[in-house]
Amino acid sequence: MPRLLRGVARTAVVAGTATAVSNRVSRRQANRWASDDQQAPAPQQDQQAAASPPRDPVAQLKELGELHAQGVLTDEEFAAQKAKILSA
C-alpha cells in the first residue's frame, strides 16, 4: 500500500508541476503578444484608407438623403454631414 500511495503522490507532484509550468508559459506568451500588438503600428488601416477611391459626392448625398427620409438622421445631423460632403 505505501508503494501505491508513493506512486500516486509522485504522479500528483509531476502533474501539478507540469500544469504550473504550462500556465506560466501561456501567461508569458500572452503578455508578449499583447506587448507586440501595442508596439506594432497599424499600417493596414493607413493603406486601406489611402487605397480606397474617393466616393462620389452625389452618391453620398443620395444615401444621406435616404437616411434622413427614413428618420435615421435628424435635421441637424443631416445638415452637418451634407456640409462635410460638400466641403470635401
Secondary structure, DSSP 8 states (H G I E B T S, - for coil): -HHHHHHHHHHHHHHHHHHHHHHHHHHHHHHHHHHHHHHS--HHHHHHHHHS----HHHHHHHHHHHHHHTSS-HHHHHHHHHHHHH-
